Amino acid sequence: MAGADSDSPGPTGNAPVPRVLCETGSLAVLDSARAGALWRLAEPGRQLDANIVQIPPTRRVDSHTEPDLDVLLLVVAGEGDLITADGLRPLYEGSLAWLPHGSTRGLVAGVRGMSYLTVHRRRPGMRIQPAAGHEPGSGRVQPVDHEES
C-alpha cells in the first residue's frame, strides 16, 4: 500500500514517481465471508483517499450523508444498487457513480456481493452523518430484507 507521493523522492531524489499500487481483480474476489475495506491508499502526504470495500451478498451500507466531499465510486466486482433520494440505481461491474457532497446515499449488494473503489479528496477525520430518519450507526454494512427492496 505504500508508494511514491509528494513527500517521497523519486530515484533522483527530487520528484515523486507514479507506480502501480495493487491489482483490483485479485483483491475484489467475491467472498461472502469478507466485509469492509480490502485495501486503503496509505501513502503519506497524499491528497486523495481511496478504498476498495466489499459488501457481502444481500448486505447493505445504510443511507447516510457526506456533507463535505464528492466521492467517485467504481464497482470492481459483483453488482448491487445505489440508494438515492430518487430511488435505487443499479450498479454493475464497471459502473462509475458520482456521489456529490451533501447527497444522501447508501448501497445494497446483489446476490453475489459487491466490491467497489471509492476515491475522494483527503480530509482528516471523516464526518459522515446519518440520513434524516436513520438511527446512529448508519453507513455500516447491514443485512437486507429482500421483501423491502
N, CA and C atoms as a LAMMPS dump frame, in Angstrom:
ITEM: TIMESTEP
0
ITEM: NUMBER OF ATOMS
447
ITEM: BOX BOUNDS ff ff ff
-5.0000000000000000e+02 5.0000000000000000e+02
-5.0000000000000000e+02 5.0000000000000000e+02
-5.0000000000000000e+02 5.0000000000000000e+02
ITEM: ATOMS id mol type element x y z
1 1 1 N 0.81 -1.192 0
2 1 2 C 0 0 0
3 1 3 C 0.85 1.252 0
4 2 1 N 2.079 1.16 0.364
5 2 2 C 2.932 2.339 0.359
6 2 3 C 3.353 2.653 -1.056
7 3 1 N 3.659 3.889 -1.294
8 3 2 C 4.087 4.269 -2.628
9 3 3 C 4.623 5.671 -2.647
10 4 1 N 4.945 6.127 -3.836
11 4 2 C 5.512 7.458 -4.006
12 4 3 C 4.42 8.506 -3.927
13 5 1 N 4.758 9.654 -3.394
14 5 2 C 3.847 10.786 -3.323
15 5 3 C 4.675 12.057 -3.249
16 6 1 N 4.031 13.178 -2.926
17 6 2 C 4.755 14.449 -2.908
18 6 3 C 5.83 14.487 -1.828
19 7 1 N 5.744 13.622 -0.829
20 7 2 C 6.754 13.575 0.219
21 7 3 C 7.795 12.486 -0.016
22 8 1 N 7.611 11.686 -1.058
23 8 2 C 8.529 10.577 -1.328
24 8 3 C 9.372 10.897 -2.543
25 9 1 N 10.674 11.095 -2.36
26 9 2 C 11.508 11.429 -3.508
27 9 3 C 11.605 10.265 -4.478
28 10 1 N 11.739 10.597 -5.75
29 10 2 C 11.937 9.591 -6.78
30 10 3 C 13.39 9.179 -6.82
31 11 1 N 13.768 8.41 -7.853
32 11 2 C 15.146 7.928 -7.947
33 11 3 C 16.175 9.053 -7.941
34 12 1 N 15.819 10.209 -8.471
35 12 2 C 16.764 11.323 -8.496
36 12 3 C 16.748 12.101 -7.188
37 13 1 N 15.82 11.773 -6.288
38 13 2 C 15.713 12.48 -5.022
39 13 3 C 14.907 13.753 -5.126
40 14 1 N 14.321 14.052 -6.302
41 14 2 C 13.626 15.319 -6.491
42 14 3 C 12.12 15.206 -6.663
43 15 1 N 11.651 14.23 -7.383
44 15 2 C 10.242 14.199 -7.756
45 15 3 C 9.609 12.86 -7.396
46 16 1 N 8.306 12.892 -7.059
47 16 2 C 7.615 11.632 -6.82
48 16 3 C 7.515 10.834 -8.119
49 17 1 N 7.347 9.533 -7.984
50 17 2 C 7.296 8.638 -9.139
51 17 3 C 5.966 7.889 -9.133
52 18 1 N 5.194 7.933 -10.235
53 18 2 C 3.962 7.143 -10.302
54 18 3 C 4.275 5.657 -10.213
55 19 1 N 3.337 4.888 -9.664
56 19 2 C 3.542 3.445 -9.572
57 19 3 C 2.211 2.719 -9.45
58 20 1 N 2.23 1.442 -9.74
59 20 2 C 1.053 0.594 -9.585
60 20 3 C 0.936 0.227 -8.109
61 21 1 N -0.253 0.411 -7.536
62 21 2 C -0.459 0.16 -6.113
63 21 3 C -1.006 -1.227 -5.816
64 22 1 N -1.878 -1.74 -6.68
65 22 2 C -2.459 -3.061 -6.445
66 22 3 C -3.153 -3.531 -7.712
67 23 1 N -3.511 -4.789 -7.738
68 23 2 C -4.315 -5.362 -8.818
69 23 3 C -5.713 -5.573 -8.251
70 24 1 N -6.664 -4.737 -8.678
71 24 2 C -8.001 -4.796 -8.09
72 24 3 C -8.681 -6.133 -8.332
73 25 1 N -8.393 -6.784 -9.444
74 25 2 C -9.018 -8.073 -9.732
75 25 3 C -8.697 -9.124 -8.691
76 26 1 N -7.477 -9.118 -8.188
77 26 2 C -7.113 -10.113 -7.175
78 26 3 C -7.658 -9.737 -5.8
79 27 1 N -7.843 -8.441 -5.538
80 27 2 C -8.402 -8.01 -4.256
81 27 3 C -9.896 -8.232 -4.183
82 28 1 N -10.571 -8.007 -5.295
83 28 2 C -12.028 -7.963 -5.31
84 28 3 C -12.667 -9.31 -5.621
85 29 1 N -11.986 -10.401 -5.317
86 29 2 C -12.599 -11.72 -5.481
87 29 3 C -13.75 -11.797 -4.488
88 30 1 N -14.951 -12.022 -5.005
89 30 2 C -16.125 -12.008 -4.14
90 30 3 C -16.071 -13.176 -3.159
91 31 1 N -16.124 -12.838 -1.885
92 31 2 C -16.032 -13.811 -0.805
93 31 3 C -17.11 -13.443 0.2
94 32 1 N -18.13 -14.276 0.326
95 32 2 C -19.274 -13.93 1.166
96 32 3 C -18.91 -13.788 2.642
97 33 1 N -17.737 -14.261 3.041
98 33 2 C -17.325 -14.159 4.442
99 33 3 C -16.631 -12.838 4.757
100 34 1 N -16.189 -12.1 3.728
101 34 2 C -15.444 -10.859 3.973
102 34 3 C -16.341 -9.644 3.796
103 35 1 N -16.171 -8.685 4.686
104 35 2 C -16.891 -7.419 4.588
105 35 3 C -15.948 -6.309 5.02
106 36 1 N -16.126 -5.138 4.421
107 36 2 C -15.335 -3.983 4.812
108 36 3 C -14.201 -3.703 3.857
109 37 1 N -13.25 -2.898 4.321
110 37 2 C -12.147 -2.445 3.467
111 37 3 C -11.189 -3.592 3.159
112 38 1 N -10.932 -3.793 1.866
113 38 2 C -9.952 -4.777 1.401
114 38 3 C -8.602 -4.117 1.162
115 39 1 N -8.617 -2.802 0.881
116 39 2 C -7.396 -2.058 0.567
117 39 3 C -7.657 -0.592 0.868
118 40 1 N -6.604 0.108 1.295
119 40 2 C -6.675 1.559 1.538
120 40 3 C -5.424 2.216 0.996
121 41 1 N -5.586 3.37 0.383
122 41 2 C -4.443 4.18 -0.015
123 41 3 C -3.835 4.737 1.27
124 42 1 N -2.553 4.498 1.477
125 42 2 C -1.943 4.861 2.761
126 42 3 C -0.664 5.678 2.612
127 43 1 N -0.42 6.225 1.429
128 43 2 C 0.813 6.974 1.211
129 43 3 C 0.808 8.265 2.022
130 44 1 N 1.9 8.563 2.727
131 44 2 C 1.98 9.824 3.456
132 44 3 C 2.033 10.995 2.48
133 45 1 N 1.44 12.1 2.866
134 45 2 C 1.477 13.296 2.041
135 45 3 C 0.519 13.285 0.87
136 46 1 N -0.326 12.266 0.761
137 46 2 C -1.246 12.167 -0.382
138 46 3 C -2.34 13.225 -0.29
139 47 1 N -2.927 13.555 -1.429
140 47 2 C -4.037 14.494 -1.491
141 47 3 C -5.38 13.789 -1.621
142 48 1 N -5.361 12.479 -1.84
143 48 2 C -6.586 11.701 -2.019
144 48 3 C -6.682 10.595 -0.981
145 49 1 N -7.9 10.172 -0.718
146 49 2 C -8.163 8.932 -0.002
147 49 3 C -8.846 7.998 -0.98
148 50 1 N -8.542 6.721 -0.895
149 50 2 C -9.157 5.711 -1.749
150 50 3 C -9.242 4.415 -0.959
151 51 1 N -10.308 3.667 -1.204
152 51 2 C -10.536 2.391 -0.528
153 51 3 C -11.17 1.424 -1.506
154 52 1 N -10.875 0.154 -1.358
155 52 2 C -11.662 -0.887 -2.012
156 52 3 C -12.419 -1.58 -0.888
157 53 1 N -13.738 -1.597 -1.022
158 53 2 C -14.624 -2.097 0.021
159 53 3 C -15.448 -3.248 -0.535
160 54 1 N -15.689 -4.249 0.285
161 54 2 C -16.545 -5.364 -0.125
162 54 3 C -17.776 -5.42 0.76
163 55 1 N -18.931 -5.582 0.121
164 55 2 C -20.191 -5.819 0.827
165 55 3 C -20.606 -7.254 0.503
166 56 1 N -20.831 -8.094 1.511
167 56 2 C -21.259 -9.469 1.242
168 56 3 C -22.635 -9.507 0.564
169 57 1 N -22.978 -10.646 -0.019
170 57 2 C -24.264 -10.777 -0.709
171 57 3 C -25.436 -10.32 0.156
172 58 1 N -26.303 -9.534 -0.471
173 58 2 C -27.564 -9.033 0.093
174 58 3 C -27.399 -8.188 1.35
175 59 1 N -26.191 -7.726 1.643
176 59 2 C -25.977 -6.817 2.773
177 59 3 C -25.972 -5.39 2.242
178 60 1 N -25.977 -4.435 3.164
179 60 2 C -26.086 -3.044 2.73
180 60 3 C -25.217 -2.118 3.558
181 61 1 N -24.963 -0.959 3
182 61 2 C -24.421 0.184 3.727
183 61 3 C -25.601 1.137 3.848
184 62 1 N -26.05 1.395 5.069
185 62 2 C -27.231 2.232 5.278
186 62 3 C -27.071 3.603 4.64
187 63 1 N -28.191 4.205 4.302
188 63 2 C -28.181 5.559 3.753
189 63 3 C -27.55 6.515 4.754
190 64 1 N -26.725 7.406 4.234
191 64 2 C -26.032 8.392 5.05
192 64 3 C -25.718 9.599 4.169
193 65 1 N -25.322 10.682 4.798
194 65 2 C -24.985 11.911 4.085
195 65 3 C -23.541 12.275 4.374
196 66 1 N -22.787 12.562 3.33
197 66 2 C -21.412 13.072 3.465
198 66 3 C -21.493 14.555 3.132
199 67 1 N -21.371 15.431 4.131
200 67 2 C -21.628 16.848 3.908
201 67 3 C -20.563 17.599 3.112
202 68 1 N -19.324 17.112 3.095
203 68 2 C -18.239 17.929 2.564
204 68 3 C -17.552 17.416 1.309
205 69 1 N -17.599 16.116 1.052
206 69 2 C -16.77 15.556 -0.016
207 69 3 C -17.58 14.923 -1.135
208 70 1 N -17.207 15.231 -2.373
209 70 2 C -17.668 14.453 -3.516
210 70 3 C -16.902 13.137 -3.496
211 71 1 N -17.553 12.06 -3.906
212 71 2 C -16.929 10.738 -3.935
213 71 3 C -17.199 10.1 -5.288
214 72 1 N -16.165 9.498 -5.881
215 72 2 C -16.342 8.645 -7.055
216 72 3 C -16.362 7.21 -6.572
217 73 1 N -17.303 6.421 -7.093
218 73 2 C -17.44 5.019 -6.727
219 73 3 C -17.4 4.188 -8.002
220 74 1 N -16.486 3.231 -8.078
221 74 2 C -16.342 2.341 -9.23
222 74 3 C -16.543 0.907 -8.758
223 75 1 N -17.542 0.219 -9.317
224 75 2 C -17.779 -1.181 -8.965
225 75 3 C -16.721 -2.025 -9.666
226 76 1 N -15.939 -2.78 -8.886
227 76 2 C -14.87 -3.606 -9.456
228 76 3 C -15.24 -5.084 -9.509
229 77 1 N -16.271 -5.498 -8.777
230 77 2 C -16.744 -6.886 -8.848
231 77 3 C -18.167 -6.947 -8.302
232 78 1 N -18.972 -7.828 -8.868
233 78 2 C -20.33 -8.029 -8.39
234 78 3 C -21.282 -6.978 -8.905
235 79 1 N -22.391 -6.846 -8.2
236 79 2 C -23.417 -5.891 -8.58
237 79 3 C -24.248 -5.548 -7.349
238 80 1 N -25.055 -4.498 -7.497
239 80 2 C -25.919 -4.07 -6.409
240 80 3 C -26.699 -2.852 -6.834
241 81 1 N -27.129 -2.079 -5.86
242 81 2 C -27.888 -0.864 -6.124
243 81 3 C -27.33 0.283 -5.302
244 82 1 N -27.348 1.468 -5.905
245 82 2 C -27.064 2.717 -5.218
246 82 3 C -28.403 3.238 -4.724
247 83 1 N -28.515 3.482 -3.434
248 83 2 C -29.742 4.002 -2.845
249 83 3 C -29.629 5.522 -2.838
250 84 1 N -30.56 6.203 -3.509
251 84 2 C -30.551 7.665 -3.573
252 84 3 C -31.895 8.2 -3.097
253 85 1 N -31.991 9.505 -2.948
254 85 2 C -33.254 10.134 -2.582
255 85 3 C -34.312 9.903 -3.659
256 86 1 N -33.879 9.638 -4.893
257 86 2 C -34.801 9.399 -6.008
258 86 3 C -35.084 7.926 -6.246
259 87 1 N -34.557 7.039 -5.415
260 87 2 C -34.79 5.609 -5.584
261 87 3 C -33.499 4.851 -5.825
262 88 1 N -33.642 3.611 -6.261
263 88 2 C -32.492 2.74 -6.493
264 88 3 C -31.926 2.945 -7.89
265 89 1 N -30.606 2.935 -7.986
266 89 2 C -29.899 2.996 -9.269
267 89 3 C -29.054 1.738 -9.367
268 90 1 N -29.261 0.902 -10.392
269 90 2 C -28.487 -0.336 -10.499
270 90 3 C -27.005 -0.065 -10.731
271 91 1 N -26.175 -0.882 -10.105
272 91 2 C -24.725 -0.821 -10.269
273 91 3 C -24.239 -2.196 -10.715
274 92 1 N -23.393 -2.215 -11.726
275 92 2 C -22.819 -3.452 -12.25
276 92 3 C -21.304 -3.312 -12.261
277 93 1 N -20.595 -4.424 -12.416
278 93 2 C -19.146 -4.364 -12.536
279 93 3 C -18.793 -3.375 -13.641
280 94 1 N -17.967 -2.404 -13.323
281 94 2 C -17.586 -1.363 -14.268
282 94 3 C -18.401 -0.088 -14.144
283 95 1 N -19.508 -0.093 -13.38
284 95 2 C -20.306 1.122 -13.187
285 95 3 C -19.498 2.149 -12.407
286 96 1 N -19.572 3.396 -12.855
287 96 2 C -18.908 4.51 -12.185
288 96 3 C -19.98 5.49 -11.744
289 97 1 N -20.021 5.803 -10.453
290 97 2 C -21.034 6.706 -9.914
291 97 3 C -20.362 7.895 -9.244
292 98 1 N -20.986 9.045 -9.387
293 98 2 C -20.567 10.261 -8.69
294 98 3 C -21.523 10.462 -7.532
295 99 1 N -20.989 10.632 -6.336
296 99 2 C -21.774 10.875 -5.134
297 99 3 C -21.436 12.287 -4.654
298 100 1 N -22.225 13.287 -5.084
299 100 2 C -21.877 14.668 -4.74
300 100 3 C -22.002 14.942 -3.236
301 101 1 N -21.162 15.853 -2.749
302 101 2 C -21.233 16.204 -1.329
303 101 3 C -22.634 16.727 -1.017
304 102 1 N -23.094 16.432 0.181
305 102 2 C -24.425 16.838 0.606
306 102 3 C -25.519 15.862 0.208
307 103 1 N -25.202 14.891 -0.635
308 103 2 C -26.231 13.938 -1.076
309 103 3 C -26.362 12.793 -0.074
310 104 1 N -27.567 12.241 -0.033
311 104 2 C -27.831 11.054 0.766
312 104 3 C -27.659 9.854 -0.135
313 105 1 N -26.886 8.863 0.355
314 105 2 C -26.614 7.686 -0.455
315 105 3 C -26.43 6.484 0.438
316 106 1 N -26.719 5.321 -0.115
317 106 2 C -26.485 4.045 0.538
318 106 3 C -26.217 3.025 -0.55
319 107 1 N -25.854 1.834 -0.161
320 107 2 C -25.557 0.77 -1.12
321 107 3 C -26.174 -0.523 -0.63
322 108 1 N -26.617 -1.342 -1.572
323 108 2 C -27.066 -2.69 -1.258
324 108 3 C -26.435 -3.629 -2.278
325 109 1 N -25.812 -4.69 -1.787
326 109 2 C -25.15 -5.657 -2.667
327 109 3 C -26.169 -6.641 -3.22
328 110 1 N -25.887 -7.126 -4.422
329 110 2 C -26.715 -8.155 -5.031
330 110 3 C -26.394 -9.523 -4.45
331 111 1 N -26.923 -10.563 -5.091
332 111 2 C -26.779 -11.928 -4.57
333 111 3 C -25.345 -12.44 -4.62
334 112 1 N -24.468 -11.826 -5.441
335 112 2 C -23.053 -12.224 -5.488
336 112 3 C -22.18 -11.357 -4.588
337 113 1 N -22.754 -10.315 -3.996
338 113 2 C -21.962 -9.356 -3.255
339 113 3 C -21.477 -8.259 -4.19
340 114 1 N -20.753 -7.296 -3.648
341 114 2 C -20.248 -6.19 -4.459
342 114 3 C -18.974 -5.648 -3.829
343 115 1 N -17.964 -5.431 -4.669
344 115 2 C -16.73 -4.758 -4.255
345 115 3 C -16.609 -3.488 -5.074
346 116 1 N -16.185 -2.407 -4.429
347 116 2 C -16.112 -1.128 -5.122
348 116 3 C -14.942 -0.301 -4.599
349 117 1 N -14.465 0.56 -5.48
350 117 2 C -13.402 1.508 -5.173
351 117 3 C -14.04 2.866 -4.949
352 118 1 N -13.682 3.54 -3.862
353 118 2 C -14.088 4.927 -3.67
354 118 3 C -12.842 5.803 -3.671
355 119 1 N -12.985 6.994 -4.237
356 119 2 C -11.894 7.967 -4.282
357 119 3 C -12.481 9.339 -3.965
358 120 1 N -11.817 10.059 -3.084
359 120 2 C -12.24 11.42 -2.753
360 120 3 C -11.048 12.202 -2.22
361 121 1 N -11.227 13.51 -2.152
362 121 2 C -10.197 14.379 -1.592
363 121 3 C -9.935 13.957 -0.15
364 122 1 N -8.687 14.004 0.243
365 122 2 C -8.321 13.601 1.6
366 122 3 C -8.768 14.658 2.601
367 123 1 N -9.269 14.172 3.689
368 123 2 C -9.625 15.047 4.794
369 123 3 C -9.435 14.263 6.08
370 124 1 N -8.714 14.795 7.028
371 124 2 C -8.576 14.074 8.291
372 124 3 C -9.928 13.991 8.992
373 125 1 N -10.241 12.828 9.536
374 125 2 C -11.465 12.652 10.312
375 125 3 C -12.735 12.781 9.506
376 126 1 N -13.193 11.688 8.896
377 126 2 C -14.45 11.715 8.138
378 126 3 C -15.599 12.085 9.066
379 127 1 N -16.574 12.842 8.528
380 127 2 C -17.735 13.249 9.307
381 127 3 C -19.009 12.779 8.624
382 128 1 N -19.079 11.521 8.278
383 128 2 C -20.292 11.001 7.651
384 128 3 C -21.424 11.115 8.653
385 129 1 N -22.57 11.626 8.185
386 129 2 C -23.716 11.819 9.053
387 129 3 C -24.859 10.928 8.599
388 130 1 N -25.656 10.395 9.567
389 130 2 C -26.8 9.586 9.168
390 130 3 C -27.804 10.432 8.399
391 131 1 N -28.503 9.804 7.468
392 131 2 C -29.561 10.488 6.734
393 131 3 C -30.699 10.786 7.698
394 132 1 N -31.494 11.79 7.374
395 132 2 C -32.637 12.13 8.204
396 132 3 C -33.515 10.898 8.38
397 133 1 N -33.921 10.628 9.617
398 133 2 C -34.783 9.485 9.886
399 133 3 C -34.048 8.182 10.119
400 134 1 N -32.719 8.19 10.046
401 134 2 C -31.944 6.969 10.286
402 134 3 C -31.26 7.061 11.637
403 135 1 N -31.126 5.924 12.283
404 135 2 C -30.511 5.867 13.599
405 135 3 C -28.998 6.006 13.5
406 136 1 N -28.336 6.389 14.603
407 136 2 C -26.873 6.417 14.601
408 136 3 C -26.321 5.058 14.201
409 137 1 N -25.155 5.074 13.602
410 137 2 C -24.544 3.838 13.131
411 137 3 C -24.786 3.622 11.654
412 138 1 N -25.581 4.503 11.029
413 138 2 C -25.802 4.377 9.593
414 138 3 C -24.475 4.435 8.877
415 139 1 N -24.404 3.785 7.746
416 139 2 C -23.172 3.722 6.995
417 139 3 C -22.437 2.415 7.232
418 140 1 N -22.908 1.613 8.172
419 140 2 C -22.316 0.3 8.415
420 140 3 C -23.024 -0.734 7.56
421 141 1 N -22.33 -1.797 7.244
422 141 2 C -22.926 -2.874 6.461
423 141 3 C -23.986 -3.564 7.311
424 142 1 N -25.19 -3.675 6.773
425 142 2 C -26.323 -4.266 7.476
426 142 3 C -26.972 -5.342 6.613
427 143 1 N -27.691 -6.318 7.242
428 143 2 C -28.428 -7.293 6.444
429 143 3 C -29.586 -6.616 5.727
430 144 1 N -30.001 -7.204 4.626
431 144 2 C -31.091 -6.65 3.833
432 144 3 C -32.272 -7.598 3.891
433 145 1 N -33.46 -7.053 4.106
434 145 2 C -34.689 -7.818 3.98
435 145 3 C -35.161 -7.622 2.555
436 146 1 N -35.04 -8.665 1.71
437 146 2 C -35.346 -8.528 0.286
438 146 3 C -36.798 -8.186 0.02
439 147 1 N -37.684 -8.412 0.958
440 147 2 C -39.078 -8.07 0.74
441 147 3 C -39.282 -6.569 0.781
442 148 1 N -38.366 -5.824 1.418
443 148 2 C -38.455 -4.368 1.462
444 148 3 C -37.872 -3.733 0.224
445 149 1 N -36.87 -4.379 -0.399
446 149 2 C -36.141 -3.771 -1.51
447 149 3 C -36.936 -3.805 -2.762
